[in-house]
C-alpha cells in the first residue's frame, strides 16, 4: 500500500495534469497566413489556480515549457501562495513581427485556449520577450470572448489598467529581503557588506537599490553588450553609484562603456564579476553562470550567493560551494518575489481594489521573510542544504494538497 501511495505521488508530481499544444493561424501584414505553434502546460493546480508566464522564443519547445511549469509549482508552493504552476510559449521571434502581427498572435492564442485559462483557473503573465502590452491584448480578447471584464485573467499589466504598484521592484526587493535575514543568521553586518552582481536588468538593479538602501556597498555589476556580442563588468572599489549608471544604460540594460570609464569605472571582462573580494554574490542574469570550472575564481571572502536568475548555479558548482561553507539561497526561493507580487496583482484585480506601494512591499517582505525562515529552520533541523529544505517544503505542500483532494 505504501509503495502504491509513493508511486501515485511520484506520478502526479512528476507529470503535468494538462498540456495544450495548439496552432495559431495569423494573417500577416502582407496578406499571407502564417501558422504558429504554441503551448500552455499546467503542471499542478492542487494548491490553487495555475500561474506562470507566456514566452515568445524562436527555439521554444514543449519540453522547456513543461520543465518551467513544474518549477512554477515549487516556486508558488515554497512562497506559501495558493497557486499552482503553469507555463506557456509560442514559437516565434517578436523582433521579426510587426506590432499588429504580434497583437493578432496574442489574440489568436487566447481564442484557442480561452476555456482553459481564467482568474480561477490559469493566470498567464509576461515572460521572455513578452511585455505588458501583450498581456493587455490577451486580457482584452479574453474579456471580449466572455462578454465581461476580467482584469484578473492575466498579471503584469500597467498600473493604469489593473497592474500592481511595486511589481517592478518585487523580484529584486524580495531577493534582498531574504538576503537581509541570511545576513542576520550568519552575523554579517549588512552595512559593512560588499556585493558583486551579475547583470544590470530589472532584478539586478532593484537588488542593488535595496541592498544599498540598507547600507551595503555594491562594487561591481555586469551587462551584455549586443553590439560587441559579449559581456562586460563594471567595477568601482568604493562602490557603484546606481543613479549615474542608470543614466548611461539603455532599455536593454546595456551600460555605455565609454561613459562608464569617464565616471571612474574599470571596464573588465564579463566573467570578472565573481572574482572580487566581496561578502555576497548575486547572479541575476543568466543560467549556468557559476560552474565547476569557474567556482574556483570565487574569493574566500564570499559568505552568501543569492540566485536572482533562474538556474545560475550548476549542480556541480552547488556542491563545491557547499563544501566551502558558502550559503546558497536557491533561485526558486530567492527570486519568488515576482510571482508573489503577481499573486497580489491577481487578488487586487479580482477584488477591483488596489493597494498602495507601501502595502504591497510590506506584504511582500512578510511573505519572503516567512518563506526564508521556514526553509532555514528546516535546513538546520534536518541538516540539509537550504535548497533541499526549500524543495522539501514545496513538494510536501503540493503532495498534501493532492492527498486532501483525494487525488492520491
N, C-alpha and C positions, 0 to 999 in steps of 0.2 A: 504493500500500500504506500509506504514511504517513497519507494523508488518511482512508483507511478506518479505520485504528487510532485516529486522533483522533476520528473520528465515533463509533466504538463507545465510546470513553472518555467523550465528552460525554453520550451516551445513558444509559450505566449510572450516571453520576454525577448526572445531572440528574433522572432519574425514579426513583420508589420501586420496589423489587423486588417488593413485595407491598402490597396495600391490602385492608382488610376494612371493608366497610360493612354494619352489622348493625342489626337491630331487636330491641329487648328488651321483651317484654311484662311488665308488673309489676302485680300485684294490689295496688291501693291500700287504704288503711285503711278507706275507705268501701265496699269490696267490688267496686268497678268496676275494670276492667282498662285500663291506660294504656300506650300504645306509645311507647317512647323510641328515638331513633336514636343510633347510636354508631359510632365509627371506631377502628381500630387500623391505623396506617400504618408499615410497616417500610421505611425508606429504603435502607439498605445494611448487610449483615452480613458483608462481606468480612473485616473485622478480628476479628470475633467475634460473640457473641450480641447482639441488639439491646438497646438501653437507652433508656428515655425515660418521662416521666410520663404520667399519665392525668388529664385535667382535666374538671371539670363546669362548664359555662357555657351560659346560655340562647342565646347567639349563636355557639356553636361551629360551625365549618364544616370540611368536608374540606380545603379549601384552606389554612386556618390550620394544621391538624394536619399536612398534607403539608409545609408550609414548616418547621415546627418539627422534624419528623423529620429533615430534611436538616441543620438547624442542630445537632441532636444528633450526627449523624455527624461533622461537623467538630470539634465540641467534644471528643468522645471521642478522635478521631484526634490533635488537637493536644496533648491532655493525655498522650498516649502510653499509653493503656489499651486492652486488647484487646477492645473492644466496638464495636458498630455503633450506628446511630441509628434511633430509632423514636419515635412519639408516639401518644397515644390521647385520645379525648374522647367525652363523652356530652352531647347537647343537653338540658340541664336546669338548673334553679336549685335547688340544695340547700336554700336558705332556705325554699322552698315545699314541701319534702318532710319528713315525719317521719323520725325515726331508723330506724324499721322499714322505711319505704319506701326509704330510701337503702340499707339493707342488702340488700333484695330486688333493687334495681337493680344493685348491685355483684355479687351472686351470679349474677344473670341475664346480666350482661355476660361473666363468666368462662365460664359454660356455653356461650355462643355461640362463644368463641374459645379454649377450653381446649387444643385440639390445636395451636394456633399460638403459644402462649406457654410459658414454662418456663425453668428455670435455665440451660439450654444453648441456648435459642432466642430468647427475648424476655422481658425483665425489666421490668415496669412499676414506677412509683414515684409518690409524690404530686406533684400539680401544682396548678394554680389550683382553689381551692375543694374540694380533696380533702385528706385527712389520714391519719394512721397508722391510725385506726380503719377507714377504707375499705380500706386495704391489708390489714389483718388479715382482713376479710371475704373479700377476694379470695384471700388465701393459704389460708384455711380451706376455701373452696369448691373451689379447685383441688386441695387435698390430699384432699378427700372424693371428688372425681371420679376421681382416680388411685389412691385407696386407700392412700396412704402420706404421710409427712411431707415437704414440700418448702418449707422456710423461705426458700430462695434464689430462689423464683419471683417475689418482689417485694422491694423495698427501701423504706426509710422506716418500718420497723417500730419499735415501742417497744423500748427496750433489753432489757426483761424477756422479750421474745418474739422475740429474734434480731436486734434492731437493733444498730447500731454506736455505741459511745461516740465522741464527737467530731463526730457528724453535725450536731448543732445549730449548732456553730461553723464547720463546714467551709467554706461559701461565703465568709463574711466573712473568716475567717482566711486562706484561700487567696488572696484578693484582696490582703491586706496582705503576705503572703509575697512576692508579685510586686512590689508597691509598694516594699517594702524593698530589693529588688535594683535596681529602677529608680532609686531614690534614690542608691544606690552609684554607678551608672553615670553619673549626672548631677551627682555631687559635691554632693548635697544631704544635709546632716546631719539625719537624721530626728528627733533630739532637739530640734532648733530649728525643725522644720517645723510649719506650721499647716495644718489641713484643714477643709473645709466639706463636709457630707454631705447629700444629698437622701434623705429617708426616715428612718424610725425603726423599721423592721421588723427581721426576723431578720438580714438581710445588713448593714444599716446599723449595727445595734447591735454586732454582733461585729467588724465592720470598725473601728468606733470603739474598741472594747475593746482589740484587739491593737495598734492604732496608738498608743494612749495607753500601753499596757504598754511599748512601745518608746521612750517618752519624748516622742512627738509630742503636739500640742495640737489638739483639735477645738473650733472656736469656734462652729459652727452645725450644727444638724440641722433637718429639717423633717418634717411629717407631714400626713396627710389627716384632716380633721375631718368625719366623716359627718353630724353634726348640722347643721353650717353649710354642708355641700357645697362646701368649699373647703380649700385647703392653707394652712398657716402655717409660718413659720420661727422658730426659737428661737435667739437669738444671745446669746453672752456673751463679751465681749472677752478675758477672762482664761482662757477655756476652759470647756467644759461639765463638769459632774460627772455621769458616766454613771449611777452608782448612784442618785443622787437623782432623775434624770429617769425611770429605770425604775420608781421607786416611784409616780410620778404618771402612768403610762402604762397604758392598758387593753390587753386581749389583742389588739386590732386594730392596736396601735402608735400610738394617738392620745394625744398628750400633753395633759394638763389645762392650758389656757391660764391660768386664774386662779392656780393653784398655781405655775405656772412663773414668772409675774410676781412672786409673793411671794418666790420664790427668787432673784430678781435677773436674770431673763432678759428680753431685749427680744423681744416677740412681733411679728414682721414678716410681710408678705405671703409666701405660699408660694414665689414665684419668686425671692425675695431671697437664697436660699441660695447662689446662684452669683455674687453681687455683692460678696463680701467679699474683702479683701486677704489671700489665703492662698497657700500654695505648691501645694496639692493639692485637687482637686475630685473627689468620689466620688458620681456619680449612681447611687443604689441604690434607686430606687423605680419610676419609670415609663418607658415607651418615649418617644422623641422629646422628651426633656426639654431637650436643648440643640439649638437650631435656628439657622438662618442669621439669624433675627430677633433672638435674644437672646444670640448668641455675643459680641456687642459689649459686653455687660454684664460679661464675664469680665475681671478685672483683669490688668494686665501682670505682676503678681507670680506668677501661676499658671504652674507648670512642668509639671505632670502632671495628666491626667484619667484616672481609673481607672473603667472601666464595670462597676459592680456589678449593675445591671439589664440586662435584655436589650433591645438596641436603643435605648439612651438618647440616642444622638447621630445626628442625620440625616446623610446623605452630604454635603450642602452644608456643614453645620457642621463636619464632619470635615475637609473641605478647608480651611476658614478657620482651624481650629485648627492644622493642619499648616503653613500659611503663616506663622502667628505663632510657629512653633517650639515649640509645646506638644506634649509627648509624650502620645499616647493609647494606653492599654493596652486593647485591644478586649474587648468583652463575652465572646465565646466562649473567649477565653484567660483573662481575669481572673476570671470567675466559674465556671470549670470545677471549682473545689474541691468543689462539691456533688456532681457526678457522679463525681468521683474517689473521694469518701468513700462514695458509693453502691456503687461497684465494690468498695471494701474490705468493705462490708457483705455484698455478694453472695459474695465469697470466703470470708468468715468463716462465713456461713450454710451454704454448700456443704460446708465442712470440719467444721462443728459445733465450731469452736474460735474463741474470741473474744479479741481483743487489748485491752490497757489503753488508756486515753485517750491517754497519752503516746506509745505506739507508733503509734496511729492518726494523731495530729497530726504526729509525726515523719515518718512515711511521706508524709503529705500535703505537708509542707514540701518534702521531696525531690522529689516529683512536680511541684509547682507551680514550684519554682525551676528545675528542669531544663527544663520547658516554656518558661518565660520566656526562658532563655538561648539555647535553640535558635532561638526566634523573633528574639531580639535580635541574635544573631550573623548570622543570615541577612539581616536588615534592613540591617545595616551592610555586609555583603559585596555585596549586590545593590543597595544604595542605594534601598530601598523603605521604605514605612511599616511599622510593626510589625504593623498589621492585615493588610497584604498578605503579609507574611512568614509570619504565622500561617496564613493561608489556603493559601499555597503548600505549607507543611509538611503541613497536614491533607489537602489534596487529593492531594498526591503519595503520601502513605502509603496512602490508600484506593485510588488508582489502581494502585499497585504490588501491593497485596494482590489486587485483581481480576485483574491480569495473571498473577501467580504461580498463582492458582487456575485459570487458563485461561479466564476469562470474556471476555477481550478479546484 
